[in-house]
Amino acid sequence: MKWLKTSFTNSTKVNNFIVRTITGIVFAISIIGSILISHYLFSLLFLVVTIFTMLEFYKLADSGLSIKIQTKLGIFTGSMLFILSSLSSLGLVSANLLAIIFLLAGFVFIAEMYRNKSNPFLNISMTLAGVLYIALPFSMLNFFYTPHFDFSNGNYEVLIGFFLILWVNDSLAYLVGSCIGKHRLFERISPKKSWEGSIGGFVFGLLTAWGISFFFKELDLINWLIIAAIIMIFGTFGDLVESLFKRSLNIKDSGSFLPGHGGLLDRFDAVFLAAPAVFVYLILIN
């Protein structure tokens, strides 16, 4: 019976790995394909991703925290932030229009007065948290097409490099951690993450940046290595922050949108802190 139970467990792990791998491949092809085809297609895809990720976040917070978030206004504000950022990065509108977001954020406060719900400021806080935590980082990805902020001349190199480094770090950290991980990185928040996995992912992430530098000449080797380090450090914290959010709600996965990977929050957790950090670095080197 013990042998049968072990065999069943191993079979389940193999099936889960296969499902996770297939989903990951389709997911990666969709994103890389949209980036290569055009900035417009990437923006359209990530506008949809932004909306559904915010919806997932709001549903979890609403049910887990027993509050009443302004879901529609929050998603509208986040969508406007993304759309205006996209149009600005394409050079179609002035970046000054992004100031509209401050006005929409103000409407969140005003609207709450007319809702007569309990915990009004918690409702406001979590509504705006969805915009800040999800829509803002996704919006910043649009400007990776123009790392020198020359809106008349953009290309896909930095954006593709960002995702490749992020995915290699995530995948190799998972594999190395599964094989030899013993020392917990932050056990209180994420019991399965290990120092061994994080170090392994970091090394392979740097190797990926080194390899990318031979093909993508938009940035030199030093900048690619620095960006890789930023992605992996802040990406790891992004993963932990999302784990903290789920742990506060007593849930394992944020959803089931991506088979084998959980929800969209689970899949993009590293992006939420890594994208703003890389965005700031790109500003500083220009």
PAZAPA-4460 file (N, C-alpha, C; in steps of 0.05 Angstrom, whole numbers, plus 32768, in hexadecimal, padded with zeros to 4 digits):
% residues 286
    n_x    n_y    n_z   ca_x   ca_y   ca_z    c_x    c_y    c_z   seq   type   mol
   8010   7FE8   8000   8000   8000   8000   8011   8019   8000     1      M     A
   8027   8018   800F   8039   802F   8010   8045   8034   7FF4     2      K     A
   804C   801E   7FE6   8058   8021   7FCB   8043   802D   7FB8     3      W     A
   802A   8024   7FBB   8014   802E   7FAA   800F   804C   7FAF     4      L     A
   8010   8054   7FC8   800B   8070   7FCF   8022   8081   7FC4     5      K     A
   803B   8077   7FC7   8052   8086   7FBC   8050   8089   7F9E     6      T     A
   8048   8074   7F90   8046   8074   7F73   8031   8088   7F6B     7      S     A
   801A   8089   7F79   8004   809B   7F73   800D   80B8   7F77     8      F     A
   801C   80BD   7F8C   8026   80D8   7F92   8039   80E1   7F7C     9      T     A
   804C   80CF   7F74   805F   80D6   7F60   8051   80DB   7F45    10      N     A
   803D   80CB   7F3F   802E   80CE   7F26   8020   80E9   7F26    11      S     A
   8014   80F1   7F3D   8007   810B   7F3F   801A   8122   7F3B    12      T     A
   8032   811F   7F46   8046   8134   7F43   804F   8137   7F26    13      K     A
   8052   8120   7F18   805A   8120   7EFC   8044   812E   7EEB    14      V     A
   802B   8126   7EF0   8014   8132   7EE1   8013   8150   7EE6    15      N     A
   8017   8158   7EFF   8016   8175   7F06   802D   8184   7EF8    16      N     A
   8044   8177   7EF7   805B   8183   7EE9   8056   8187   7ECB    17      F     A
   8049   8172   7EBF   8043   8173   7EA3   802F   818A   7E9D    18      I     A
   801A   818B   7EAD   8006   81A0   7EAA   8013   81BC   7EAE    19      V     A
   8023   81BE   7EC2   8031   81D7   7EC8   8043   81DF   7EB1    20      R     A
   8051   81CC   7EA6   8063   81D2   7E90   8055   81DB   7E76    21      T     A
   803F   81CC   7E6F   8030   81D3   7E57   8023   81EF   7E5A    22      I     A
   8018   81F4   7E72   800C   820E   7E77   8021   8224   7E75    23      T     A
   8039   821F   7E81   804E   8232   7E80   8058   8239   7E64    24      G     A
   8059   8224   7E53   8062   8228   7E38   804E   8239   7E28    25      I     A
   8034   8232   7E2B   801F   8242   7E1D   801F   825F   7E27    26      V     A
   8022   8262   7E41   8023   827C   7E4E   803A   828D   7E43    27      F     A
   8052   8280   7E42   806A   828F   7E39   8068   8296   7E1B    28      A     A
   805E   8283   7E0B   805B   8288   7DEE   8048   82A0   7DE9    29      I     A
   8032   82A0   7DF9   801F   82B6   7DF6   802B   82D1   7DFB    30      S     A
   803A   82D3   7E11   8046   82EC   7E18   805C   82F4   7E05    31      I     A
   806F   82E2   7E00   8085   82E9   7DEE   807B   82EE   7DD2    32      I     A
   8067   82DF   7DC9   805C   82E3   7DAE   804F   82FF   7DAC    33      G     A
   8041   8307   7DC0   8034   8321   7DBF   8049   8338   7DBF    34      S     A
   805F   8334   7DCE   8074   8348   7DCE   8081   834A   7DB3    35      I     A
   8087   8333   7DA6   8094   8333   7D8C   8083   833E   7D76    36      L     A
   8069   8339   7D77   8057   8341   7D62   8053   835F   7D62    37      I     A
   804C   836B   7D79   804A   8388   7D7A   8044   8391   7D97    38      S     A
   804C   83AA   7D9C   8046   83B6   7DB5   8028   83B8   7DBA    39      H     A
   8019   83BC   7DA5   7FFC   83BE   7DA7   7FF0   83A4   7DB1    40      Y     A
   7FF9   838D   7DA6   7FEE   8374   7DAE   7FF6   836D   7DCB    41      L     A
   800F   8374   7DD2   8017   836F   7DEE   8006   8380   7E01    42      F     A
   8001   8399   7DFA   7FF1   83AA   7E0B   7FD5   83A0   7E0E    43      S     A
   7FCA   8396   7DF8   7FAE   838B   7DF8   7FAD   8372   7E0A    44      L     A
   7FC1   8361   7E07   7FC2   8348   7E18   7FC4   834F   7E35    45      L     A
   7FD6   8362   7E3C   7FDB   8368   7E58   7FC5   837B   7E64    46      F     A
   7FB6   8388   7E53   7F9E   8396   7E5D   7F8A   8381   7E67    47      L     A
   7F87   836C   7E58   7F75   8356   7E61   7F80   8349   7E7A    48      V     A
   7F9A   8344   7E7A   7FA7   8338   7E92   7FA4   834A   7EAA    49      V     A
   7FA7   8364   7EA7   7FA3   8377   7EBD   7F87   8375   7EC8    50      T     A
   7F74   8375   7EB7   7F58   8375   7EC0   7F52   835B   7ED0    51      I     A
   7F5A   8344   7EC5   7F53   832B   7ED2   7F63   8326   7EEB    52      F     A
   7F7C   8330   7EEC   7F8C   832E   7F04   7F81   833F   7F1A    53      T     A
   7F79   8357   7F13   7F6D   8369   7F27   7F52   835D   7F32    54      M     A
   7F43   8351   7F20   7F2A   8344   7F27   7F2F   832D   7F3B    55      L     A
   7F44   831E   7F35   7F4C   8308   7F47   7F54   8312   7F62    56      E     A
   7F64   8327   7F62   7F6D   8333   7F7B   7F55   833E   7F8C    57      F     A
   7F43   834C   7F7F   7F2C   8357   7F8D   7F19   8342   7F98    58      Y     A
   7F15   832D   7F89   7F04   8317   7F92   7F10   830A   7FAB    59      K     A
   7F2A   8305   7FAA   7F37   82F8   7FC1   7F35   830A   7FDA    60      L     A
   7F3B   8324   7FD6   7F3B   8337   7FEC   7F1F   833B   7FF7    61      A     A
   7F0B   833C   7FE5   7EEF   8340   7FED   7EE6   8329   7FFF    62      D     A
   7EEC   8311   7FF7   7EE2   82FA   8006   7EF3   82F4   801E    63      S     A
   7F0D   82F7   801C   7F1F   82F0   8032   7F20   8304   8048    64      G     A
   7F1C   831E   8041   7F1D   8333   8055   7F01   833D   805D    65      L     A
   7EED   8332   8051   7ED1   833A   8057   7ECD   8358   8054    66      S     A
   7ED5   8362   803C   7ED1   837E   8036   7EC2   8381   801C    67      I     A
   7EBC   8399   8014   7EAE   839F   7FFB   7EBE   83B2   7FEA    68      K     A
   7ED0   83A7   7FDA   7EE1   83B7   7FC9   7ED1   83C3   7FB2    69      I     A
   7EDA   83DB   7FA9   7ECD   83E7   7F92   7EDA   83DB   7F79    70      Q     A
   7ED2   83C3   7F73   7EDE   83B3   7F5E   7EDD   83C0   7F42    71      T     A
   7EC5   83CA   7F3A   7EC3   83D6   7F20   7ED3   83EF   7F1D    72      K     A
   7ED2   8401   7F31   7EE2   841A   7F2F   7F00   8414   7F31    73      L     A
   7F07   8400   7F41   7F23   83F8   7F43   7F2E   83EE   7F29    74      G     A
   7F1F   83DC   7F1C   7F28   83D1   7F02   7F28   83E6   7EEC    75      I     A
   7F14   83F8   7EED   7F14   840E   7EDA   7F2C   8420   7EDD    76      F     A
   7F33   8427   7EF6   7F4B   8437   7EFB   7F64   8429   7EF2    77      T     A
   7F67   8410   7EF9   7F7E   8400   7EF1   7F80   83FE   7ED2    78      G     A
   7F6A   83FA   7EC5   7F69   83F8   7EA8   7F72   8412   7E9B    79      S     A
   7F67   8428   7EA5   7F6F   8442   7E9B   7F8C   8448   7E9E    80      M     A
   7F97   8440   7EB5   7FB4   8443   7EBA   7FC4   8433   7EA5    81      L     A
   7FBB   841B   7EA0   7FCA   840A   7E8C   7FC7   8416   7E70    82      F     A
   7FAF   841D   7E68   7FAA   8427   7E4D   7FBA   8441   7E48    83      I     A
   7FB9   8454   7E5B   7FC7   846D   7E58   7FE5   8469   7E57    84      L     A
   7FEF   8456   7E67   800C   844F   7E67   8014   8443   7E4C    85      S     A
   8003   8432   7E42   8008   8426   7E28   8009   843A   7E12    86      S     A
   7FF5   844B   7E11   7FF4   8460   7DFC   800B   8474   7DFF    87      L     A
   8012   847A   7E18   8029   848C   7E1C   8043   847F   7E13    88      S     A
   8047   8465   7E19   8060   8458   7E10   8061   8455   7DF2    89      S     A
   804A   8455   7DE5   8049   8454   7DC8   804D   8470   7DBB    90      L     A
   804E   8484   7DCC   8051   84A0   7DC2   8037   84AB   7DB7    91      G     A
   8020   849F   7DBE   8007   84A8   7DB3   7FF9   84BD   7DC4    92      L     A
   7FFF   84BE   7DDD   7FF4   84D2   7DEF   8009   84DC   7E02    93      V     A
   8005   84F3   7E0D   8018   84FE   7E20   8017   84EF   7E3B    94      S     A
   802E   84EB   7E47   802F   84DE   7E61   8021   84EE   7E76    95      A     A
   801C   8508   7E71   800E   8519   7E84   7FF2   850F   7E89    96      N     A
   7FE6   8500   7E76   7FCB   84F6   7E7A   7FC9   84E1   7E90    97      L     A
   7FE0   84D6   7E98   7FE1   84C3   7EAE   7FD7   84CF   7EC8    98      L     A
   7FD7   84EA   7EC9   7FCE   84F8   7EE1   7FB0   84F3   7EE6    99      A     A
   7FA2   84EA   7ED1   7F85   84E3   7ED4   7F82   84CE   7EEA   100      I     A
   7F96   84BC   7EED   7F94   84A7   7F00   7F90   84B1   7F1D   101      I     A
   7F9D   84C8   7F23   7F9A   84D4   7F3E   7F7D   84DD   7F42   102      F     A
   7F70   84E6   7F2D   7F54   84EF   7F2F   7F42   84D6   7F33   103      L     A
   7F48   84C1   7F25   7F38   84A8   7F29   7F3C   849D   7F44   104      L     A
   7F54   849E   7F4F   7F59   8495   7F6A   7F49   84A5   7F7E   105      A     A
   7F46   84BF   7F79   7F36   84D0   7F8A   7F19   84C8   7F8A   106      G     A
   7F0F   84BF   7F72   7EF3   84B6   7F70   7EEE   849D   7F81   107      F     A
   7F03   848D   7F86   7EFF   8476   7F97   7EF7   847E   7FB3   108      V     A
   7F03   8494   7FBD   7EFC   849E   7FD7   7EE0   84AA   7FD7   109      F     A
   7EDA   84B9   7FC2   7EBF   84C5   7FC1   7EA9   84B0   7FBE   110      I     A
   7EAE   849C   7FAD   7E9A   8487   7FA9   7E94   8478   7FC2   111      A     A
   7EA8   8474   7FD3   7EA4   8465   7FEC   7E90   8472   7FFF   112      E     A
   7E8F   848C   7FFD   7E7C   849A   800F   7E5F   8494   8009   113      M     A
   7E59   848D   7FF0   7E3E   8487   7FE7   7E37   846A   7FE8   114      Y     A
   7E4A   8459   7FF1   7E44   843C   7FF0   7E39   8432   800B   115      R     A
   7E3E   8440   8020   7E34   8439   803B   7E3C   841C   8042   116      N     A
   7E56   8416   803F   7E60   83FB   8046   7E71   83FD   805F   117      K     A
   7E73   83E7   806D   7E85   83E6   8085   7EA2   83E6   807C   118      S     A
   7EB4   83EE   808D   7ED1   83F0   8088   7ED7   8400   806F   119      N     A
   7ECD   8419   806D   7ED0   8428   8054   7EED   842D   804C   120      P     A
   7EFF   8433   8060   7F1A   8438   8058   7F2A   841F   8051   121      F     A
   7F21   8409   805C   7F2D   83EF   8053   7F24   83E9   8037   122      L     A
   7F0B   83EF   8030   7F01   83EB   8015   7F11   83FD   8001   123      N     A
   7F15   8416   8009   7F25   8428   7FF8   7F41   841F   7FF5   124      I     A
   7F4D   8417   800B   7F6A   840E   800B   7F6E   83F6   7FF8   125      S     A
   7F5D   83E2   7FFA   7F60   83CA   7FE9   7F59   83D0   7FCC   126      M     A
   7F46   83E2   7FC8   7F40   83EA   7FAC   7F59   83F6   7F9F   127      T     A
   7F65   8409   7FAC   7F7D   8416   7FA1   7F95   8404   7FA1   128      L     A
   7F96   83F1   7FB4   7FAC   83DD   7FB5   7FAC   83CD   7F9B   129      A     A
   7F95   83C6   7F91   7F94   83B7   7F78   7FA0   83C7   7F61   130      G     A
   7F9B   83E1   7F60   7FA7   83F2   7F4B   7FC5   83F4   7F4F   131      V     A
   7FCE   83F9   7F67   7FEA   83FD   7F6D   7FFA   83E3   7F6A   132      L     A
   7FEF   83CD   7F74   7FFD   83B3   7F75   7FFD   83A5   7F5A   133      Y     A
   7FE8   83A8   7F4A   7FE6   8399   7F31   7FE7   83AA   7F18   134      I     A
   7FD5   83BE   7F16   7FD4   83CE   7EFD   7FED   83DE   7EF8   135      A     A
   7FF8   83EA   7F0D   8010   83FB   7F0A   8028   83EB   7EFF   136      L     A
   802F   83D4   7F0B   8046   83C5   7F00   8041   83BC   7EE3   137      P     A
   8029   83B2   7EDD   8023   83AA   7EC2   8025   83C2   7EAF   138      F     A
   801D   83D9   7EB8   801E   83F1   7EA7   803B   83F8   7EA0   139      S     A
   804D   83F5   7EB4   8069   83FB   7EB0   8076   83EA   7E9A   140      M     A
   806C   83D2   7E96   8078   83C0   7E82   8077   83CC   7E66   141      L     A
   8063   83DD   7E61   8061   83EA   7E47   807A   83FB   7E41   142      N     A
   8086   8407   7E55   809D   8418   7E51   80B7   8408   7E4D   143      F     A
   80B6   83EE   7E51   80CD   83DE   7E4C   80D3   83DC   7E2E   144      F     A
   80BF   83E2   7E1E   80C3   83E4   7E01   80D5   83FC   7DFA   145      Y     A
   80D5   8410   7E0B   80E4   8428   7E06   80F7   842E   7E1E   146      T     A
   810B   841C   7E23   811C   841F   7E3B   812B   8439   7E3C   147      P     A
   812F   8446   7E25   813D   8460   7E25   8128   8477   7E24   148      H     A
   810E   846F   7E26   80F8   8482   7E26   80F8   8494   7E0E   149      F     A
   8101   8488   7DF7   80FE   8495   7DDD   80E5   8488   7DD0   150      D     A
   80CE   8495   7DD3   80B5   8489   7DCB   80B2   8485   7DAD   151      F     A
   80C4   8491   7D9E   80C3   848D   7D80   80D3   8475   7D77   152      S     A
   80E1   8468   7D8A   80F2   8451   7D83   80F2   843C   7D99   153      N     A
   80E0   8429   7D97   80DE   8415   7DAB   80E5   83F9   7DA0   154      G     A
   80EC   83E7   7DB1   80F0   83CB   7DA9   80EA   83B8   7DC0   155      N     A
   80EB   839F   7DBA   80E1   838B   7DCE   80F6   837F   7DDF   156      Y     A
   8110   8386   7DDC   8125   8378   7DE9   8124   8377   7E08   157      E     A
   8120   838E   7E14   8120   8390   7E31   8108   8381   7E3D   158      V     A
   80F1   8383   7E30   80D9   8376   7E3A   80DC   8357   7E38   159      L     A
   80E6   834D   7E22   80EA   8330   7E1F   80FF   8327   7E33   160      I     A
   8115   8336   7E36   812A   8330   7E49   811F   832F   7E65   161      G     A
   810E   8341   7E6C   8102   8342   7E87   80F3   8328   7E8D   162      F     A
   80E2   8320   7E7A   80D3   8307   7E7F   80E4   82EE   7E7F   163      F     A
   80F7   82ED   7E6D   8109   82D5   7E6C   8118   82D2   7E86   164      L     A
   8124   82E7   7E90   8133   82E5   7EA9   8120   82DE   7EC0   165      I     A
   8109   82EA   7EC0   80F5   82E5   7ED5   80ED   82C8   7ED5   166      L     A
   80E7   82BD   7EBE   80DE   82A1   7EBC   80F4   828D   7EC2   167      W     A
   810C   8293   7EB8   8122   8280   7EBE   8128   8280   7EDC   168      V     A
   8128   8297   7EE9   812C   8298   7F06   8117   8288   7F15   169      N     A
   80FE   828D   7F0D   80E7   8280   7F1A   80E8   8261   7F16   170      D     A
   80ED   8259   7EFE   80ED   823C   7EF8   8104   822D   7F04   171      S     A
   811C   8239   7F02   8134   822C   7F0D   8134   822D   7F2C   172      L     A
   8129   8242   7F37   8127   8243   7F54   8115   822D   7F5E   173      A     A
   80FF   8228   7F4F   80EC   8213   7F56   80FA   81F7   7F54   174      Y     A
   8108   81F3   7F3E   8115   81D9   7F39   812B   81D3   7F4D   175      L     A
   813D   81E7   7F51   8153   81E4   7F63   8149   81E0   7F80   176      V     A
   8135   81F0   7F87   812A   81EE   7FA2   811D   81D4   7FA6   177      G     A
   810F   81C9   7F92   8102   81AE   7F94   8116   8198   7F98   178      S     A
   812E   819B   7F8C   8142   8186   7F8C   8154   8187   7FA5   179      C     A
   815D   819F   7FAD   8171   81A0   7FC2   816A   81B5   7FD8   180      I     A
   8152   81C1   7FD6   814B   81D6   7FE9   8147   81CB   8005   181      G     A
   8155   81D6   8018   8153   81CE   8034   814F   81E5   8047   182      K     A
   815C   81FC   8041   815B   8213   8053   8146   8226   8049   183      H     A
   8131   822B   805A   811A   823B   8052   8122   8259   8050   184      R     A
   8118   8265   803A   811E   8281   8035   810D   8293   8047   185      L     A
   80F3   828E   804A   80E1   829E   805A   80CA   828C   8062   186      F     A
   80D0   827A   8074   80BD   8264   807A   80A2   826E   8085   187      E     A
   80A2   8284   8093   8089   828E   809E   8075   8296   8088   188      R     A
   807F   829E   8071   806E   82A7   805B   806C   8292   8045   189      I     A
   8083   8286   803E   8083   8272   8028   8094   825A   8031   190      S     A
   8087   8246   803D   8096   822F   8048   80A7   821F   8034   191      P     A
   80A0   8220   801A   80AF   8210   8007   80C6   821E   7FFA   192      K     A
   80C8   8238   7FFC   80DE   8246   7FEF   80F8   8242   7FFF   193      K     A
   810D   823D   7FF0   8127   8237   7FFD   813D   824A   7FF3   194      S     A
   8151   824C   8004   8169   825C   7FFC   8177   824F   7FE4   195      W     A
   8178   8234   7FE4   8185   8226   7FCE   8177   822C   7FB4   196      E     A
   815C   822B   7FB4   814D   8231   7F9C   8151   824D   7F93   197      G     A
   8150   8260   7FA5   8154   827D   7F9E   816F   8282   7F92   198      S     A
   8184   8276   7F9E   819F   8279   7F94   81A2   826D   7F78   199      I     A
   8196   8255   7F75   8197   8247   7F5B   818A   8258   7F46   200      G     A
   8172   8262   7F4C   8164   8273   7F39   8173   828C   7F33   201      G     A
   8180   8298   7F47   8190   82B0   7F43   81A7   82AB   7F30   202      F     A
   81B6   8295   7F33   81CC   828F   7F22   81C3   828B   7F05   203      V     A
   81AE   827C   7F01   81A5   8277   7EE6   8199   8290   7EDA   204      F     A
   818D   82A1   7EEB   8183   82BB   7EE1   819A   82CD   7ED6   205      G     A
   81B0   82CD   7EE5   81C7   82DD   7EDB   81D3   82D1   7EC2   206      L     A
   81D3   82B6   7EC0   81DD   82A9   7EA7   81CB   82B0   7E90   207      L     A
   81B1   82B2   7E95   819E   82BA   7E80   81A3   82D6   7E77   208      T     A
   81A8   82E8   7E8A   81AE   8304   7E83   81C7   8305   7E72   209      A     A
   81DB   82F6   7E7A   81F4   82F5   7E6B   81EF   82EB   7E4E   210      W     A
   81DF   82D6   7E4B   81D9   82CC   7E30   81C9   82E1   7E20   211      G     A
   81B6   82EE   7E2D   81A5   8302   7E1F   81B6   8318   7E14   212      I     A
   81CB   8320   7E23   81DB   8337   7E1B   81E9   8333   7E00   213      S     A
   81EC   831A   7DF7   81F8   8315   7DDD   81E4   831A   7DC6   214      F     A
   81CB   8319   7DCC   81B6   831C   7DB7   81A7   8336   7DB9   215      F     A
   81A2   8340   7DD1   8193   8359   7DD5   81A7   836F   7DDC   216      F     A
   81AC   8380   7DCA   81C1   8395   7DCD   81B6   83B0   7DD7   217      K     A
   819C   83B0   7DDE   8190   83C9   7DE8   819E   83D2   7E01   218      E     A
   81A7   83BE   7E11   81B6   83C4   7E2A   81D0   83B4   7E29   219      L     A
   81E4   83BE   7E37   81FD   83AF   7E38   81FD   8399   7E4E   220      D     A
   8212   8389   7E4F   8212   8372   7E61   820F   837B   7E7F   221      L     A
   821C   8390   7E87   821A   8399   7EA3   81FE   83A0   7EAA   222      I     A
   81F1   83AF   7E98   81D5   83B6   7E9E   81C2   839E   7E9E   223      N     A
   81C7   838B   7E8D   81B7   8373   7E8D   81BA   8363   7EA7   224      W     A
   81D3   8362   7EB0   81D8   8353   7EC9   81CB   8362   7EE1   225      L     A
   81CD   837C   7EE1   81C1   838C   7EF7   81A2   8388   7EF6   226      I     A
   8197   838A   7EDE   817A   8387   7EDB   8171   836B   7EE4   227      I     A
   8182   8357   7EDD   817C   833B   7EE5   817B   8339   7F04   228      A     A
   818F   8345   7F11   8190   8345   7F2E   8177   8352   7F3A   229      A     A
   8170   8369   7F2E   8158   8378   7F38   813F   8367   7F34   230      I     A
   813C   835A   7F1D   8125   8349   7F17   8123   8333   7F2C   231      I     A
   8139   8326   7F31   8138   830E   7F43   8134   8315   7F60   232      M     A
   8141   832B   7F69   813E   8333   7F85   8121   833D   7F8A   233      I     A
   8118   834F   7F79   80FD   835A   7F7D   80E7   8346   7F75   234      F     A
   80EE   8334   7F62   80DB   8320   7F5A   80D6   830C   7F71   235      G     A
   80EC   8305   7F7F   80E9   82F3   7F96   80D8   8300   7FAC   236      T     A
   80DD   831A   7FB1   80CC   8328   7FC5   80AF   832A   7FBC   237      F     A
   80AB   832D   7FA1   8090   832E   7F96   8082   8314   7F9B   238      G     A
   8090   82FE   7F97   8085   82E3   7F9D   807D   82E1   7FBA   239      D     A
   808E   82EA   7FCB   8089   82E8   7FE8   8072   82FA   7FF1   240      L     A
   8070   8312   7FE5   805A   8324   7FEC   803F   8317   7FE4   241      V     A
   803E   830B   7FCC   8025   82FE   7FC4   801F   82E6   7FD6   242      E     A
   8034   82D8   7FDF   8030   82C2   7FF2   8025   82CC   800C   243      S     A
   802F   82E4   8015   8025   82F0   802D   8007   82F7   802B   244      L     A
   8000   8302   8013   7FE4   8308   800E   7FD2   82EF   8010   245      F     A
   7FDB   82DA   8003   7FCB   82C1   8003   7FCA   82B5   801F   246      K     A
   7FE0   82B6   802E   7FE1   82AB   8049   7FCE   82BB   805B   247      R     A
   7FCC   82D5   8057   7FBA   82E5   8067   7F9D   82DE   8062   248      S     A
   7F98   82D1   804B   7F7D   82C9   8044   7F78   82AB   8048   249      L     A
   7F8E   829D   8050   7F8D   8280   8055   7F86   8271   803B   250      N     A
   7F93   8278   8025   7F8F   8269   800C   7FAA   8261   8001   251      I     A
   7FAA   824C   7FF0   7FC3   8242   7FE5   7FC8   824F   7FCA   252      K     A
   7FB4   824E   7FB8   7FB7   825A   7F9D   7FA4   8271   7F9A   253      D     A
   7FAB   8285   7F8A   7F9A   829C   7F87   7F82   8296   7F74   254      S     A
   7F84   8280   7F65   7F6F   8278   7F53   7F77   8260   7F43   255      G     A
   7F68   825A   7F2E   7F6E   8243   7F1D   7F6E   824B   7F00   256      S     A
   7F74   8264   7EFA   7F74   826E   7EDF   7F88   8260   7ECD   257      F     A
   7FA0   825A   7ED9   7FB5   824C   7ECA   7FBA   8231   7ED6   258      L     A
   7FB1   821B   7EC9   7FB5   8200   7ED4   7FD2   81FA   7EDB   259      P     A
   7FD6   81F1   7EF3   7FF1   81EA   7EFC   8000   8202   7F08   260      G     A
   7FF6   821A   7F04   8003   8232   7F0E   7FF2   8242   7F22   261      H     A
   7FD9   823C   7F23   7FC7   824B   7F35   7FBA   8262   7F26   262      G     A
   7FB7   8278   7F33   7FAA   8290   7F28   7FBE   82A3   7F1A   263      G     A
   7FB3   82B8   7F10   7FC4   82CC   7F03   7FD7   82DA   7F17   264      L     A
   7FCD   82DE   7F2F   7FDE   82EA   7F44   7FF6   82D8   7F4A   265      L     A
   7FF2   82BE   7F4A   8007   82AB   7F4E   801C   82AC   7F38   266      D     A
   8013   82B0   7F1F   8024   82B0   7F08   8034   82CA   7F05   267      R     A
   8028   82E0   7F0D   8035   82FA   7F08   8040   8307   7F22   268      F     A
   8040   82F8   7F38   8048   8304   7F52   8063   8311   7F51   269      D     A
   8076   8305   7F43   8091   8310   7F42   8092   832A   7F32   270      A     A
   8080   832D   7F1F   807F   8345   7F0E   8078   835E   7F1E   271      V     A
   8066   835A   7F32   805B   8371   7F40   8070   8382   7F4E   272      F     A
   8086   8377   7F57   809B   8387   7F63   80B3   838A   7F50   273      L     A
   80B8   8376   7F3F   80CF   8377   7F2D   80CC   838C   7F18   274      A     A
   80B4   838F   7F0C   80B0   83A2   7EF6   80B5   83BF   7F00   275      A     A
   80A9   83C8   7F16   80AF   83E3   7F1F   80CD   83E8   7F25   276      P     A
   80DA   83D4   7F30   80F7   83D6   7F37   8107   83D9   7F1D   277      A     A
   8102   83CA   7F09   8110   83CC   7EEF   8109   83E6   7EE2   278      V     A
   80F0   83EE   7EE3   80E8   8408   7ED8   80F8   841F   7EE3   279      F     A
   80FB   841F   7EFE   810B   8434   7F0B   8128   8433   7F02   280      V     A
   8133   841B   7EFF   814F   8419   7EF6   8152   8423   7ED9   281      Y     A
   813F   841E   7EC8   8141   8427   7EAC   8140   8446   7EAC   282      L     A
   8131   8452   7EBE   8130   846F   7EC0   814B   847A   7EC9   283      I     A
   8157   846D   7EDC   8170   8476   7EE8   8187   8475   7ED4   284      L     A
   8187   8462   7EC2   819E   845F   7EAF   819A   846F   7E96   285      I     A
   8184   847F   7E95   8180   8490   7E7D   8184   84AD   7E84   286      N     A
***
